[in-house]
Amino acid sequence: MEFDLLFRWFVGQSWRRAWEHVVPLFGFPPDIRKMIYTTNAVESLNRSLRKIIKTRGSFPNDEAAMKLLYLARLMTSGSSSRISEAGRSPRTSPSTDT
């Protein structure tokens, strides 16, 4: 079975088991649903960063903690691309003054 089909089957099964919790979500307008999805992504990133800090214990200074969080964010960048895309400022093209 192809991965895509298998994934869809598992998602369908999960939705059927929790249907009474899934249906109310679709009662919200699309803009509100998008905020709910984004909030879940932010909470997921926050949870992973808290876990990293908690397992490390103490830090010699604030800079050491910030470096660890930065490296952790780089490692999790693929799983939270929605957050990074939403927070990214538009790139400007270099000036062509001659």
Secondary structure, DSSP 8 states (H G I E B T S, - for coil): --HHHHHHHHHHHHHHHTHHHHGGGGGS-HHHHHHHHHHHHHHHHHHHHHHHHHHH---SSHHHHHHHHHHHHHHTTTTTHHHHHHH-----------
